[in-house]
Structures are given as C-alpha cells and as structure tokens.
Amino acid sequence: MIQDTIAKAEKEARLTPDEIFELMSIKDKGELEELYAAARRVRDREFGKKIFTYGFVYFSTYCKNNCTFCYYRTSNTGIDRYRKSKEEIVQLSASLQDAGINLSDLTMGEDPQMYKDGYKNLLDIISAVHDEVGINIMASPGALPQEMFAKVRDAGADWYACYQETYNRGLFESLRLNQSYDDRRNQKIWAMEAGLLAEDGMMIGLGESVRDRAETIAEMSSLGCAQVRAMTFVPQVGTPMQDFTPYDSTEELKAIAIMRLLNQDKLIPCSLDVEGIAGLRTRINAGANLVTSIVPPSQHLAGVAQHELDIENGNRSVEHVFEMLEDMGHHHASSAEYRSFLNAHRPKRVA
Ligand code: SF4
C-alpha cells in the first residue's frame, strides 16, 4: 500500500529504491496529496515555519563544456554572455545581505578565465565576498581538481554545489559530453572532506525512466549532502535538446516530497528558475524549505534553466518572495537561524 510506504518513510527516513520507485510512480491525486502532506509534516516538525532564502549571482555565463541540455554550452554561439567584475559581485552579494537573504550562490560556467593561474580569479571573488560582505557563500564553479576544495573552503565558501543530474551513468555520459561521471560524483565527497557543505541535484525530463529517478533519489540521499534538489528540465533554444517535450512540475514535486521524507533535517530547495514565482507555492507545499534563485532585477543577471523568466519584472526579487512566504503562513529565516543550521551540519574537515 502506498500509505504504508509513506508512513514508513515519515517514521524511519529511509526507503529501498523499490519503495522510492513505488512513490515516484504515484498518479492518483489523493495519494499525491497524502505524499505532500507527509512531507510538510516532516518539514514543519524539523524546521517549524521558517524558510531559508538564497540569492543567485550567476557571475560568468562563459563555459568550456558542451552539456547537451544547457543554454550556455560552448557550441551555442551568438548568444549574449557576460562576466561580472569582482566589484560587481561584491556589490550584488552586499545587496542580498542587506535585504535579509541568507546566502549568495556564486555560480559560473566552467569559464577558463576563472580557472587560469590556479583558479586565482575564482578564489579572489570568494574571498572578496567573504571579507567585504560577510554573507554566507555557496560556490558553484563546476568540477574542480580535488586539491582545490580546501582552498575554496579557506577562501570563505560554506558550500560547494555540483549537480549530478542523473545517477544513470549512460544517460549522464550522453548529457555531460566528455565529462567523467565518477569525477563529478566525487566532487561532493571531496568537498565534504574539506569541510564544505555540499549540494547535489537531479534534473527531471532529460530522457530518464521512473526507475532512474528513484535510483537517483536513493543515491543523492545516501551521499551525505546537506542540500539536495530536483529541477524540471526546460528545453533551451540553440541546443540539441531544444525540441524535447517539457514535463509539467508533477514529477519534480513528487521528488521534492520523497527527498524530504528521506532527508528530514536537510535543505531542499524550491527553485524559482523553472516556473518563476508561480512555482513557489506548489514546491513549498511539497516539502521544500528553501527558496533559491532569487535574482535582483535591473542588474543584467541571468538564471540557469530559464535565463530571463521573472527577473527583469522584479517577480524574483526579495520583497516579492518574502510576501509570498508570509501569505503561505511561513517566514523567511534570519541569518542567525541559518548559521545555526550550518553549524549543526557542517562536515568535519579531514582533508
Ligand atoms: S551545464 Fe554547466 S558545465 Fe554544462 S555547459 Fe552548462 S554551464 Fe557548462
């Protein structure tokens, strides 16, 4: 019975891949509601009504890679790309801090300019935001050599994010062309060994099966990351996957709810990058406890999955997100509340 599986997950925070598959296969509306309700109970028991908030600073959209699903893949020539200066990144992070956002997510493509001279530009940017602003930092710079993680931590990053997208090795290799599956999986482990909190993520709608989704959730939930996410693939113009039929958000909502049941005290994002502000309510109702991809308007900044959605109209701005959370009976977490989460979950440094 579906209800027994939900009850087991709520109580024990663990499921076999077959049981995750059973929940990922739910179609019945009533059963879906039971799944989401269980996820909300777990979230509210662990975190009360507070919701964490992250700002998104996508500071370089240059990338040497050619992932088939990505708008910023190197072969997508002729698109508008940018690289923000260190000063601009500091200023953007400061404005997020002033607005009460808990963290600045410093994201870039695998930009050779940032990687040259031993990753000097990347490390300088992280230290400048850490020293001059003091906001918590997530570094999302792509795959790094193992020895870099201690340096990223020493520069002042709290988190390292690197999404596997899928734990189906064959599918991974067909999406992330010329990139190593094992190296990308190891990124999260190396980050945690260096004392960084780590985030992993899956993408839904890239050609994977329901079984693949269940196995990906199982893998992500066992790796030890303090933040796990699911995002629905949005086909991108100018890429080999531009004509894929997009999914609605149902599979993502199921994944969020199941991840919540399995990762009860962890952070699970509701990303504004897929459906903009319209998608906030459903994802919070599925058990998410963190709003990511809040982007300040009028700064010529892009999102990842949807590079323009709701940014310049201000709908992804801080005030708008905070109002929506209040409206749903939640409140945004203070920086002290966020830091207490980090202190409780930060891995012990062994590298
Ligand atoms: S997904 Fe990341 S690594 Fe792949 S092409 Fe896009 S920016 Fe580059």
Residues whose N, C-alpha, C, O or C-beta is under 5 A from the ligand:
A	BS01	SF4	C63 N65 N66 C67 C70 Y72 R73 G109 E110
